Amino acid sequence: MISMAFSDHCHLLIEFKPDVQLSKLIANLKIVSSRLIRKEYPELSNKYFYGKPHFWTGAYFVASCGGVTVEQLKAYVEKQKSPDK
């Protein structure tokens, strides 16, 4: 897995078995990461999430990437930080 974090979102490049339901994979990633973040930074829960059990929104975006290399994908994501003007 390759990940890149931005100030308000993150990009993940994940390889997984085709028999895994994508919605369950995303849900598990959110559940586990939320628990780990809350455990390491408990002050964030009260400060930013009002003590509610929600860390991530229910939304996500998924795109397939057949036909390009991992290096091409990384270059594309890195360019998102500072688009040409």
LUMGU-86497 format. One line per field, with one value per residue: residue in one letter; x, y, z of N, C-alpha, C, O, CB in turn. Coordinates in steps of 0.1 Angstrom, whole numbers, always signed. Glycine has a CB too. Layout:
BEGIN
rest: (a, ...)
neast: (X, ...)
nnorth: (Y, ...)
nup: (Z, ...)
caeast: (X, ...)
canorth: (Y, ...)
caup: (Z, ...)
ceast: (X, ...)
cnorth: (Y, ...)
cup: (Z, ...)
oeast: (X, ...)
onorth: (Y, ...)
oup: (Z, ...)
cbeast: (X, ...)
cbnorth: (Y, ...)
cbup: (Z, ...)
//
This chain:
BEGIN
rest: (m, i, s, m, a, f, s, d, h, c, h, l, l, i, e, f, k, p, d, v, q, l, s, k, l, i, a, n, l, k, i, v, s, s, r, l, i, r, k, e, y, p, e, l, s, n, k, y, f, y, g, k, p, h, f, w, t, g, a, y, f, v, a, s, c, g, g, v, t, v, e, q, l, k, a, y, v, e, k, q, k, s, p, d, k)
neast: (+8, +5, +6, -5, -7, -27, -37, -64, -73, -66, -46, -47, -31, -40, -35, -56, -73, -95, -119, -127, -150, -152, -165, -165, -138, -130, -146, -134, -108, -113, -125, -105, -83, -95, -98, -71, -61, -77, -69, -42, -43, -62, -73, -81, -107, -125, -120, -123, -144, -165, -168, -182, -188, -178, -153, -144, -160, -188, -183, -164, -140, -133, -111, -102, -70, -59, -34, -15, +16, +28, +46, +38, +12, +19, +34, +13, -4, +13, +15, -9, -7, +4, -9, -3, -4)
nnorth: (-12, +22, +54, +89, +118, +146, +179, +178, +154, +120, +100, +67, +39, +8, -27, -54, -86, -98, -109, -96, -74, -41, -20, -30, -32, -5, +4, -11, -1, +26, +22, +9, +27, +50, +41, +37, +64, +78, +65, +72, +100, +112, +137, +149, +139, +151, +178, +182, +166, +166, +146, +126, +94, +94, +96, +96, +106, +91, +90, +82, +80, +61, +49, +30, +18, +6, -1, +18, +27, +23, +43, +63, +69, +78, +101, +116, +120, +134, +157, +169, +184, +209, +223, +232, +266)
nup: (+0, -8, +5, +7, +25, +29, +38, +42, +33, +22, +0, -11, -24, -32, -33, -36, -30, -55, -46, -24, -10, -21, -6, +20, +25, +25, +46, +67, +67, +75, +100, +115, +113, +125, +151, +159, +156, +174, +198, +200, +199, +218, +225, +202, +196, +214, +208, +180, +171, +188, +208, +196, +180, +155, +131, +105, +74, +58, +31, +1, -25, -54, -78, -106, -119, -141, -165, -161, -145, -111, -105, -123, -112, -86, -93, -105, -82, -65, -80, -75, -53, -59, -84, -118, -128)
caeast: (+0, +12, -3, +0, -16, -28, -43, -79, -77, -54, -47, -42, -30, -41, -38, -63, -79, -108, -131, -130, -159, -146, -171, -161, -124, -130, -151, -125, -97, -118, -127, -92, -75, -101, -95, -57, -59, -83, -61, -29, -46, -76, -77, -88, -121, -134, -118, -128, -155, -175, -170, -191, -180, -175, -140, -144, -174, -192, -180, -151, -139, -125, -109, -93, -58, -52, -27, -4, +26, +28, +54, +29, +2, +26, +36, +0, -9, +22, +13, -21, -3, +6, -12, +2, -14)
canorth: (+0, +35, +65, +102, +125, +160, +186, +175, +140, +112, +91, +54, +30, -5, -39, -64, -97, -94, -114, -87, -63, -28, -12, -36, -29, +9, +5, -16, +9, +37, +17, +6, +40, +58, +36, +40, +78, +82, +60, +80, +114, +113, +151, +152, +135, +161, +191, +184, +157, +168, +134, +117, +82, +95, +102, +98, +107, +79, +91, +78, +80, +50, +49, +19, +24, -3, +4, +28, +22, +29, +55, +73, +72, +86, +114, +123, +124, +144, +170, +175, +193, +222, +223, +243, +277)
caup: (+0, -8, +10, +7, +33, +26, +50, +45, +28, +19, -12, -9, -36, -25, -41, -28, -38, -62, -39, -13, -14, -19, +4, +33, +26, +28, +60, +77, +68, +83, +114, +122, +114, +135, +165, +162, +158, +187, +209, +201, +200, +224, +226, +189, +196, +220, +202, +167, +168, +199, +215, +188, +176, +140, +128, +90, +68, +51, +17, -4, -40, -58, -93, -110, -125, -150, -177, -158, -135, -98, -106, -129, -102, -76, -99, -106, -69, -60, -87, -70, -42, -65, -98, -126, -129)
ceast: (+9, +2, +3, -11, -15, -35, -57, -83, -64, -57, -40, -42, -29, -43, -44, -69, -92, -120, -135, -139, -153, -152, -167, -146, -123, -135, -141, -113, -101, -120, -114, -84, -82, -98, -80, -55, -65, -75, -48, -32, -60, -81, -84, -103, -129, -132, -125, -141, -166, -178, -178, -182, -177, -162, -140, -159, -176, -188, -166, -152, -129, -123, -99, -81, -51, -45, -16, +4, +23, +35, +45, +18, +8, +28, +23, -5, +0, +19, +0, -18, -2, +4, -6, -9, -12)
cnorth: (+12, +45, +78, +110, +140, +166, +182, +161, +132, +103, +78, +46, +16, -16, -49, -75, -93, -99, -106, -76, -49, -20, -17, -32, -14, +11, +0, -7, +21, +33, +16, +19, +49, +54, +39, +55, +83, +77, +68, +94, +116, +127, +155, +149, +146, +175, +192, +176, +157, +155, +124, +105, +83, +102, +105, +100, +93, +79, +86, +79, +69, +51, +37, +25, +14, +4, +15, +22, +29, +42, +66, +78, +81, +100, +122, +128, +135, +158, +176, +185, +207, +222, +235, +254, +285)
cup: (+0, -4, +9, +15, +29, +38, +53, +39, +26, +7, -8, -22, -30, -35, -31, -36, -43, -55, -27, -17, -11, -8, +18, +35, +31, +43, +70, +78, +77, +98, +122, +124, +124, +149, +168, +164, +171, +199, +211, +203, +206, +224, +213, +189, +202, +213, +189, +164, +179, +206, +208, +183, +161, +138, +113, +86, +62, +36, +14, -19, -43, -73, -95, -118, -134, -161, -174, -147, -122, -98, -112, -120, -92, -81, -101, -93, -64, -67, -82, -59, -47, -80, -105, -128, -142)
oeast: (+19, -10, +16, -23, -5, -38, -61, -95, -53, -68, -30, -52, -19, -50, -40, -70, -100, -131, -145, -136, -148, -144, -165, -142, -115, -129, -139, -108, -93, -116, -112, -78, -74, -95, -77, -47, -58, -74, -44, -23, -69, -94, -92, -111, -140, -142, -131, -148, -175, -189, -181, -170, -172, -160, -136, -168, -167, -188, -157, -162, -119, -133, -90, -82, -39, -50, -10, +0, +17, +30, +46, +15, +2, +26, +23, -9, -6, +20, -2, -27, -6, +13, -5, -21, -19)
onorth: (+13, +45, +79, +110, +146, +159, +182, +158, +137, +100, +77, +46, +13, -15, -51, -73, -86, -95, -108, -69, -47, -13, -9, -30, -12, +18, +6, -5, +25, +41, +21, +22, +56, +62, +44, +59, +90, +84, +71, +101, +121, +129, +165, +157, +149, +182, +203, +179, +148, +153, +113, +107, +72, +113, +116, +95, +85, +68, +86, +78, +67, +54, +34, +36, +14, +14, +19, +12, +39, +52, +78, +90, +91, +110, +134, +140, +145, +168, +188, +194, +217, +221, +245, +251, +294)
oup: (+7, -8, +11, +11, +27, +48, +64, +39, +28, +3, -2, -29, -23, -45, -20, -49, -37, -58, -21, -27, +0, +0, +27, +46, +40, +51, +80, +89, +85, +106, +132, +134, +131, +157, +180, +173, +178, +209, +222, +210, +199, +224, +213, +183, +196, +212, +186, +154, +179, +211, +214, +181, +156, +143, +109, +92, +61, +30, +22, -25, -37, -80, -88, -123, -135, -166, -183, -140, -121, -92, -108, -119, -88, -74, -98, -92, -58, -61, -84, -57, -41, -88, -100, -129, -145)
cbeast: (-10, +18, -8, +2, -13, -37, -42, -87, -85, -50, -40, -50, -18, -53, -24, -74, -80, -107, -129, -116, -173, -147, -187, -163, -116, -138, -164, -120, -93, -131, -135, -84, -74, -117, -97, -48, -66, -97, -57, -21, -44, -76, -66, -81, -122, -130, -103, -118, -151, -188, -176, -198, -188, -186, -128, -138, -175, -207, -181, -147, -134, -130, -103, -100, -49, -63, -37, -10, +40, +34, +67, +23, -4, +39, +43, -11, -9, +36, +11, -30, +10, +21, -27, +6, -13)
cbnorth: (+0, +38, +62, +108, +124, +163, +201, +185, +142, +103, +97, +46, +33, -4, -45, -57, -109, -99, -129, -81, -64, -20, -13, -51, -30, +18, -3, -30, +14, +42, +4, -4, +46, +58, +21, +35, +86, +76, +45, +78, +122, +107, +160, +145, +122, +163, +194, +179, +143, +174, +137, +124, +70, +102, +93, +86, +118, +76, +106, +65, +94, +36, +62, +8, +29, -13, +10, +41, +24, +19, +53, +67, +60, +80, +113, +113, +112, +140, +167, +164, +189, +227, +222, +238, +287)
cbup: (+12, -23, +24, -7, +48, +13, +49, +39, +15, +31, -24, +2, -45, -15, -46, -19, -28, -76, -35, -7, -6, -32, +3, +33, +13, +19, +61, +72, +54, +77, +115, +114, +100, +133, +166, +150, +146, +188, +206, +188, +187, +238, +229, +178, +204, +235, +201, +157, +165, +193, +228, +177, +179, +133, +132, +83, +58, +52, +13, +1, -45, -54, -98, -119, -114, -156, -186, -153, -140, -87, -114, -142, -96, -71, -113, -112, -60, -62, -102, -65, -35, -62, -100, -140, -117)
//
